[in-house]
Amino acid sequence: MKTLLSFLTLVVLISGMVSAQNHPAGYTRQDTLRGSITTERAWWDLNYYHLKISVNPEDSSLHGQNLIGYTVLTDNQKMQIDLQKPMLITKIEQDGQSLDFVRDGNAWFINLISRQAPGTYKELTVFYEGKPKVNLRPPWDGGIAWKYDSNGYHFVANANQGDGASLWWPCKDHMYDEPDSMLMSIRVPDPLINVSNGRLRTIDRHADHSSTYHWFVSNPINNYGVNINIGDYVHFSDTFQGEKGDLDCDYWVLKDNLVKARKHFKQAHKMLEAFEYWFGPYPFYEDSYKLVEVPYPGMEHQSSVTYGNGYKNGYGGRDVSSTGYGMLFDFILVHESGHEWFANNVTYKDIADMWVHESFIAYSESLYVDYFFGKKAGAAYCRGTRLNIANDRPIIGHYDVNHSGSGDMYSKGANMLHTLRQIVDNDEKWRSVLRGLNKDFYHQTVTGKQVEDYISAELGLDLKLFFDQYLRNTTIPTFEYGLVDGDMRYRWANCIQGFTIPVKVWINGEPRVLVPGKRWTSLDLEESIEKVEVDKDYYVATMKITDS
């Protein structure tokens, strides 16, 4: 008996060691299966989806199938597909044969029969059904919102960034791999209309008083960007004259809101004008630009930006910058549409690098203000958002476990980029970097390090410690100075080892660019120093040391 107990104890210990090696402390096997590029994901390259489903708002259910097209990269006979509880896969077929599969939490492992020869293109179809998770506080809570409009019609929409698209449809639910194109065939009861990504190809009318809407996306699309929007919609459109020619702009709104939407959505052209200037051409001319009304604030679904801000400026009528400038535009329209560049065009591979989406687009709000109301106004807006910064934990999250970093990725990330603009001190060069990111990483998934290295290379600066300070730490660099015997001494404090950036300091009203280090540096001026002020557009703290 002692021998048996010792053996069982050893097995438990070994199992614990293996488990710890498979995922970081504090995370589960499910976190690893969701957040890492597993062996069962790595061997195949996703090419195409055809999502074909029927949505029943009466009982909050859906059922259908997803055809998955892929290219084989290396030999393997087991594939991972993701679908979260309580949804169920009922059948999987390939080459006319039913396949065996097993479930491990939210991951489903498929045993393939036919040889998966490297270099070949293959397809399989996943059949599924169920009542997907209801999101109670969208878009922060993932799932599907089943609501009603003021006239009593069903009003349904999904939002699932972070929690994953596999909340409601089976897919390769990891951001590193995207399909090159996608067809969505969504069947809904009449008189409801479904609006999804891309362009509407056809509508099939059925004898049971339902209709199928076929939407096609001709560009790569991330999983969480795929959406369904179902309601008593009406449609209007116009054309934006952009850098790549005519851009079709479509608007789908509830009938009662048509008049106000026609007026309010004129801001879409202003947004496109400003962001094409700063970031380059809208990335999805082939798929058009859409705004779609939904029963939650909004989300950046690719070529189908969802909107629920009540047709008013600010964010729900509030200025997120507390400067007044935030009431000059519709926050949701500008912010969520801005994600067409950073999120849908340039997409993070791992949600730990979510700052690549949110820092640039929180910063884009001030660039929008800059473009229309002047550079000083844009800078004031960005500084105003510092009131939203918590400095609670690093902006970058943990990799390979589907973990995002601090919400500071918004306002702190924006102010980090605004600080970098001051260091560059050349707005045309700065704009070329922003446009270059969207050009050189066009329709790609990237790591945060790629973005950091790209900016450093394009600017000719070593910014490693700069990004480490703002993205991977919570302390804010402090410019310390003291006046000693007529001299000024200064240094960086409260920062990581080796941190140094040039900073503009106003001394007696005159600007000087200083390059402090961790050690005290002296500045000897002929005149008496009466006033020292760090340029307020740098996101740093200032502390005067008492005269000795």
C-alpha positions in Angstrom: 0.0 0.0 0.0 2.9 2.4 0.9 4.5 1.7 -2.5 1.2 2.4 -4.3 0.6 5.6 -2.4 4.2 6.8 -3.1 3.7 6.0 -6.8 0.4 7.9 -6.9 2.1 10.9 -5.1 4.9 10.8 -7.7 2.4 10.8 -10.6 0.6 13.8 -9.1 3.9 15.7 -8.6 5.0 14.9 -12.2 1.6 15.9 -13.5 1.9 19.2 -11.7 5.4 19.8 -13.1 4.2 19.1 -16.7 1.2 21.4 -16.2 3.4 24.2 -15.0 5.7 23.8 -18.0 2.7 23.9 -20.3 1.3 27.2 -19.1 2.5 30.0 -16.7 1.7 30.1 -13.1 -1.8 31.5 -12.5 -3.1 30.3 -15.8 -4.9 27.2 -16.9 -4.6 24.7 -19.7 -7.6 26.3 -21.3 -5.8 29.7 -21.2 -2.8 28.1 -23.0 -5.1 26.3 -25.6 -6.8 29.5 -26.3 -3.8 31.8 -26.3 -0.9 29.9 -27.8 0.0 28.6 -31.3 -0.5 25.0 -30.4 0.9 22.1 -32.5 -2.6 21.4 -33.7 -2.8 25.0 -35.1 0.7 25.5 -36.4 0.7 23.0 -39.2 -2.0 24.6 -41.3 -2.5 28.1 -42.8 -6.0 29.4 -42.7 -7.2 30.6 -46.2 -11.0 30.9 -46.3 -14.2 30.7 -44.2 -17.8 30.3 -45.3 -19.9 30.8 -42.3 -23.5 29.7 -43.0 -25.9 30.0 -40.1 -29.6 30.6 -39.2 -30.2 33.0 -36.3 -33.4 32.6 -34.2 -33.9 35.7 -32.1 -37.1 34.2 -30.5 -35.0 31.7 -28.4 -31.6 33.3 -28.7 -30.2 30.4 -30.6 -28.3 29.8 -33.8 -27.2 26.7 -35.8 -25.4 26.1 -39.0 -21.9 25.3 -40.4 -18.6 26.8 -41.1 -16.5 25.7 -44.1 -12.8 26.1 -43.4 -10.3 26.2 -46.2 -6.6 25.8 -45.4 -3.2 25.1 -46.9 -1.1 22.3 -45.3 2.3 23.4 -44.1 3.6 20.2 -42.5 2.4 16.7 -41.9 -0.1 16.3 -39.2 -3.4 14.5 -38.7 -4.9 16.4 -35.8 -6.5 19.9 -36.0 -7.6 22.2 -33.3 -10.8 24.2 -33.8 -12.3 26.4 -31.1 -15.9 26.7 -30.0 -16.8 27.9 -26.5 -19.5 26.5 -24.1 -22.4 26.2 -24.3 -22.1 25.9 -28.1 -21.8 22.3 -29.5 -20.2 20.8 -32.5 -22.5 18.2 -33.9 -20.6 16.9 -36.9 -17.4 17.5 -38.9 -16.9 16.4 -42.5 -14.0 16.3 -45.0 -14.0 14.8 -48.5 -17.5 13.4 -47.9 -16.5 11.5 -44.7 -17.5 12.2 -41.1 -14.5 12.8 -38.8 -14.0 11.8 -35.2 -13.3 14.6 -32.7 -12.9 15.2 -29.0 -13.6 18.2 -26.8 -11.1 19.6 -24.3 -13.0 22.5 -22.7 -13.3 25.1 -25.5 -10.9 23.4 -27.8 -12.0 20.6 -30.2 -9.4 18.2 -31.6 -10.3 16.7 -35.0 -8.7 13.4 -36.2 -8.3 13.7 -39.9 -8.6 10.7 -42.2 -7.2 11.8 -45.6 -3.5 12.5 -45.9 -2.7 16.2 -45.3 0.1 16.6 -47.8 2.2 19.7 -47.4 1.4 22.3 -50.0 -2.1 21.1 -50.7 -5.3 23.1 -50.2 -8.0 21.3 -48.1 -11.5 22.1 -46.8 -13.6 20.7 -44.0 -17.0 21.7 -42.7 -17.9 22.1 -39.0 -21.6 21.8 -38.1 -22.7 23.3 -34.8 -25.6 24.7 -32.8 -26.6 26.2 -29.5 -27.4 29.3 -27.5 -24.3 31.4 -27.4 -23.2 33.4 -24.3 -25.2 36.6 -23.8 -23.1 39.7 -23.4 -24.6 41.6 -20.5 -22.3 44.6 -20.9 -21.2 44.8 -24.5 -18.6 45.4 -25.9 -16.6 44.8 -22.7 -18.5 41.5 -22.0 -18.2 39.1 -25.0 -21.1 37.4 -26.6 -24.3 38.3 -28.4 -26.7 41.0 -27.4 -30.4 40.0 -27.9 -32.3 43.3 -27.6 -35.4 45.0 -28.9 -35.7 48.4 -30.6 -38.3 51.0 -29.6 -40.8 49.5 -32.0 -40.6 46.0 -30.6 -38.4 44.5 -33.3 -35.6 42.2 -32.4 -32.2 44.0 -32.3 -29.3 41.6 -32.3 -25.5 42.1 -32.5 -22.3 40.4 -31.4 -19.2 41.8 -29.8 -16.4 39.5 -28.7 -12.9 41.0 -28.7 -10.8 39.4 -26.0 -13.3 36.6 -25.2 -13.1 35.4 -28.8 -15.1 34.8 -31.9 -15.5 31.2 -30.8 -18.1 32.3 -28.4 -20.6 32.0 -31.3 -18.9 30.3 -34.2 -16.3 27.6 -34.7 -13.0 28.9 -36.0 -9.2 29.0 -35.6 -9.5 31.4 -32.7 -6.1 32.8 -32.5 -5.1 36.2 -33.9 -1.9 35.2 -35.6 -3.7 33.6 -38.6 -6.5 35.2 -40.7 -8.5 33.9 -43.7 -7.6 35.7 -47.0 -11.3 36.1 -47.6 -14.7 35.1 -46.1 -18.3 34.6 -47.1 -21.0 35.1 -44.4 -24.5 33.7 -45.2 -26.8 34.7 -42.4 -30.4 33.6 -42.3 -32.9 35.7 -40.3 -36.7 35.9 -40.0 -38.4 38.6 -42.0 -38.7 41.6 -41.8 -35.3 41.7 -40.1 -32.2 42.4 -42.0 -28.7 41.1 -41.3 -25.7 43.3 -42.0 -22.2 41.8 -41.9 -18.7 42.6 -43.1 -17.7 43.5 -46.7 -20.2 43.8 -49.5 -23.7 42.4 -49.8 -23.7 39.9 -52.7 -27.2 38.5 -52.8 -30.3 38.0 -50.7 -32.2 34.7 -50.8 -35.9 34.9 -49.9 -37.4 31.7 -48.4 -40.9 30.3 -48.2 -40.9 30.2 -44.4 -40.7 34.1 -44.3 -37.0 34.2 -43.7 -34.1 35.6 -45.8 -30.4 34.8 -46.1 -28.0 37.7 -46.6 -24.7 36.8 -48.3 -21.9 39.2 -47.4 -18.4 38.7 -48.8 -15.1 40.1 -47.5 -12.3 40.0 -50.1 -9.5 41.0 -47.7 -7.9 39.2 -44.7 -10.1 39.6 -41.6 -9.4 38.9 -37.9 -11.8 36.6 -36.1 -13.2 39.1 -33.6 -13.9 41.5 -36.5 -16.5 39.2 -38.0 -20.0 40.3 -37.1 -23.7 39.9 -37.4 -26.1 42.8 -36.9 -29.8 42.0 -37.1 -32.5 44.6 -37.0 -35.3 46.6 -38.7 -32.7 48.5 -40.7 -32.9 51.0 -43.5 -29.9 51.9 -45.7 -28.4 55.0 -47.3 -25.0 55.6 -48.8 -22.6 58.1 -50.3 -19.1 58.2 -51.7 -15.8 59.5 -50.3 -13.2 60.8 -52.6 -10.1 59.3 -51.1 -6.5 58.7 -51.8 -7.3 55.5 -53.8 -10.3 56.9 -55.6 -14.0 56.5 -54.8 -14.7 54.8 -51.5 -18.3 53.4 -51.1 -19.7 54.4 -47.7 -22.8 52.6 -46.5 -25.0 53.3 -43.4 -27.5 50.9 -41.8 -29.6 52.4 -39.1 -33.0 51.8 -37.4 -35.8 53.3 -39.3 -36.7 55.8 -36.6 -33.1 57.2 -36.7 -32.8 57.7 -40.4 -33.2 61.5 -40.4 -30.7 62.2 -37.6 -28.3 59.6 -39.0 -28.2 61.3 -42.4 -27.0 64.5 -40.7 -24.8 63.0 -38.0 -22.9 60.5 -40.1 -21.5 63.3 -42.3 -18.7 63.1 -39.7 -17.6 59.8 -41.4 -16.1 61.8 -44.3 -14.3 64.1 -41.9 -12.9 61.0 -40.1 -11.7 59.4 -43.4 -10.1 62.7 -44.5 -8.1 63.1 -41.3 -7.0 59.5 -41.0 -6.0 59.1 -44.6 -3.8 62.2 -44.0 -2.2 60.7 -40.9 -2.3 57.0 -41.6 -2.5 56.5 -45.3 -5.4 55.2 -47.5 -8.3 53.5 -45.9 -7.2 49.8 -46.0 -10.3 48.2 -47.3 -11.6 50.0 -50.4 -12.5 46.7 -52.0 -14.9 45.9 -49.1 -16.3 49.4 -48.6 -16.8 51.4 -45.4 -19.9 50.8 -43.2 -21.4 52.2 -40.1 -24.1 49.9 -38.6 -26.3 50.9 -35.6 -26.2 48.4 -32.7 -27.6 48.2 -29.2 -24.3 48.9 -27.5 -21.7 51.7 -27.7 -19.7 50.4 -30.7 -16.9 48.2 -31.9 -14.3 48.1 -34.7 -15.7 45.3 -36.8 -13.8 45.4 -40.1 -15.6 47.2 -42.9 -18.7 47.0 -40.7 -18.0 49.5 -37.8 -20.8 49.2 -35.2 -22.2 52.3 -33.7 -24.4 53.0 -30.7 -23.4 56.4 -29.3 -26.9 58.0 -29.6 -26.1 60.3 -32.5 -24.3 62.9 -30.3 -20.8 64.1 -29.9 -18.4 63.0 -27.1 -18.6 59.5 -25.6 -22.1 59.1 -24.5 -22.3 62.8 -24.2 -19.1 63.0 -22.2 -15.7 64.5 -23.1 -13.0 61.9 -22.3 -10.4 64.6 -22.3 -12.1 67.1 -20.1 -10.9 69.9 -22.3 -14.0 70.7 -24.4 -12.4 69.4 -27.6 -13.9 66.0 -27.0 -17.3 67.5 -27.6 -16.4 68.6 -31.1 -16.7 65.1 -32.6 -18.5 61.7 -32.1 -16.0 59.7 -30.1 -17.4 56.3 -31.1 -17.5 57.1 -34.8 -13.9 58.4 -34.8 -12.3 55.9 -32.4 -13.9 52.7 -33.7 -13.5 53.7 -37.3 -9.8 54.5 -36.6 -9.3 50.9 -35.8 -9.7 50.1 -39.5 -6.0 51.1 -39.7 -4.7 49.9 -36.3 -6.5 46.7 -35.5 -8.0 45.6 -38.8 -5.1 46.5 -41.1 -2.3 46.2 -38.7 -3.4 43.5 -36.2 -1.7 42.1 -33.1 -0.7 38.4 -33.1 -1.2 38.1 -29.4 -3.7 40.1 -27.3 -0.8 40.8 -24.9 0.2 43.4 -27.5 -3.3 45.0 -27.7 -1.6 48.4 -27.3 -0.8 48.2 -31.0 -4.5 48.6 -31.5 -5.6 50.8 -28.6 -2.6 53.1 -28.0 -2.5 54.3 -31.6 -6.2 54.8 -31.9 -6.6 56.6 -28.5 -3.8 58.8 -29.9 -5.7 59.1 -33.2 -8.4 61.0 -31.4 -5.9 63.9 -30.7 -4.7 63.6 -34.3 -8.3 64.1 -35.5 -8.5 67.2 -33.3 -5.1 68.3 -34.6 -6.2 68.0 -38.2 -9.4 70.0 -37.9 -8.7 72.4 -34.9 -4.9 72.8 -34.9 -1.8 71.3 -33.3 -2.3 73.1 -29.9 -5.8 71.8 -29.7 -4.8 68.2 -30.5 -2.0 68.4 -27.9 -4.4 69.7 -25.2 -6.8 66.9 -26.0 -4.1 64.3 -25.5 -2.8 65.8 -22.3 -6.4 66.0 -21.0 -6.8 62.2 -21.2 -4.0 61.8 -18.6 -6.7 62.0 -16.0 -7.8 58.5 -17.2 -4.4 56.9 -16.4 -4.2 54.5 -13.5 -0.5 53.3 -13.7 -1.8 50.1 -12.1 0.0 47.5 -14.2 2.1 47.2 -17.4 0.4 48.0 -20.7 1.8 44.7 -22.2 0.1 41.6 -20.9 1.2 38.0 -20.6 1.9 36.2 -23.9 0.4 32.9 -25.1 -2.5 32.8 -22.5 -4.9 35.3 -24.1 -4.1 38.0 -21.5 -4.2 41.7 -22.2 -2.4 44.4 -20.2 -3.7 47.4 -18.4 -6.4 49.7 -19.7 -3.7 52.3 -19.6 -3.0 51.1 -23.2 -5.5 53.8 -24.2 -4.6 57.1 -22.5 -1.1 56.3 -21.3 -0.3 54.7 -24.7 -1.6 57.8 -26.5 0.6 60.0 -24.3 3.6 57.8 -24.8 3.2 58.3 -28.6 2.6 62.0 -28.1 5.8 62.2 -26.1 7.6 60.4 -28.9 6.3 63.0 -31.3 8.0 65.7 -29.2 11.3 63.8 -29.2 11.2 63.5 -33.0 10.3 67.2 -33.3 9.6 66.8 -37.0 5.9 66.4 -37.9 6.4 65.2 -41.4 8.8 62.6 -40.3 6.4 61.5 -37.6 3.5 61.3 -40.1 5.7 59.2 -42.4 6.2 56.7 -39.7 2.5 56.4 -39.0 1.7 56.0 -42.7 4.7 53.6 -43.1 3.3 51.3 -40.4 0.1 50.9 -42.3 1.9 50.5 -45.6 4.7 48.2 -44.6 2.5 46.0 -42.4 -0.4 46.2 -44.7 -3.0 43.5 -43.9 -0.5 41.7 -41.6 -0.5 40.4 -38.1 2.4 41.7 -36.0 4.1 41.5 -32.7 4.5 44.6 -30.5 8.2 44.2 -30.8 8.0 44.4 -34.6 6.2 47.8 -34.2 8.7 49.0 -31.7 11.7 48.0 -33.9 10.1 49.5 -36.9 9.6 52.9 -35.3 13.1 52.8 -33.9 14.6 52.0 -37.3 12.5 54.6 -39.2 13.4 57.3 -36.7 17.0 56.3 -36.4 16.7 56.1 -32.6 17.3 53.4 -30.1 13.9 53.4 -28.4 14.1 50.1 -26.6 14.4 51.6 -23.1 11.8 54.2 -24.0 9.2 51.5 -24.8 10.3 49.4 -21.9 9.7 52.4 -19.6 6.2 53.1 -20.8 4.9 49.7 -21.9 6.5 47.3 -19.4 6.6 49.4 -16.3 4.2 51.5 -14.3 6.5 54.3 -13.0 6.6 57.6 -14.7 10.0 59.2 -15.3 10.6 62.2 -13.1 12.7 65.1 -14.2 14.5 66.1 -11.0 16.4 69.4 -10.8 17.9 71.6 -8.2 19.5 75.1 -8.2 22.9 75.0 -6.5 25.2 78.1 -6.3 23.7 79.5 -9.5 24.0 76.3 -11.4 21.1 74.0 -12.4 21.6 70.3 -11.8 19.2 67.7 -13.3 18.6 64.0 -13.8 16.0 61.3 -14.5 14.6 59.6 -11.5 11.9 57.0 -10.9 12.8 55.2 -14.1 14.3 51.9 -15.3 18.1 51.5 -15.4 19.6 53.2 -18.4 16.6 55.2 -19.4 17.2 58.5 -21.1 15.4 60.7 -23.5 15.9 64.3 -24.6 13.4 66.6 -23.1 12.5 70.2 -23.8 12.8 72.4 -20.7 11.8 76.1 -20.5 14.4 78.0 -18.5 13.5 81.6 -17.8 11.0 81.3 -20.6 13.5 80.1 -23.2 13.4 76.5 -24.6 16.4 74.2 -24.2 16.7 70.5 -25.1 18.4 68.6 -22.3 19.5 65.0 -22.2 19.4 63.9 -18.6 20.8 60.6 -17.3 20.5 58.8 -14.0 23.4 60.8 -12.6 23.3 64.5 -11.9 24.3 66.8 -14.8 25.1 70.5 -14.4 23.9 73.4 -16.5 25.9 76.6 -16.0 24.2 79.7 -17.3 25.4 83.2 -17.1 22.0 84.6 -16.0 20.3 83.7 -12.7 17.8 80.9 -13.1 14.4 81.9 -11.8 11.9 79.5 -13.5 12.3 75.9 -14.8 9.4 74.2 -16.5 9.4 70.9 -18.5 7.4 71.1 -21.7 4.0 69.8 -20.7 3.6 67.7 -23.9 6.1 65.2 -22.5 4.4 62.6 -20.3 6.9 62.9 -17.4 6.7 64.2 -13.9 8.8 67.1 -12.5 10.3 67.6 -9.1 12.4 70.5 -7.8 14.9 69.5 -5.2 15.2 72.1 -2.4 18.1 74.5 -2.8 21.2 73.5 -0.7 
